[in-house]
Amino acid sequence: MSATMTENADRLLNTDETAALVRLKPQTLAVWRSHKRGGPAYVKVGSKVFYKLSDVLKWLETQTVATGEAVEN
């Protein structure tokens, strides 16, 4: 993680910014929110939705899939 990201970890991102960061469509995040299906934690202020950068980065860490270790013959 870069120093800039660490310094701005509690910065609030809107849906478009979050989608761009994780390379998804904003609609994907909206569907996940409405179906309570995965995705990073979010903050709702009135009708507005925001994502804390720190929560998005934590969520990305949980999305890591380990590949199997090499099988020895």
Buried (B, 14 or more C-beta within 10 A) or exposed (E): EEEEEEEEBEBBBEBEBBBEBBEBEBEBBBEBBEEEEEBBEBEEEEEEBBBBBBBBBEBEEEEEEEEEEEEEE
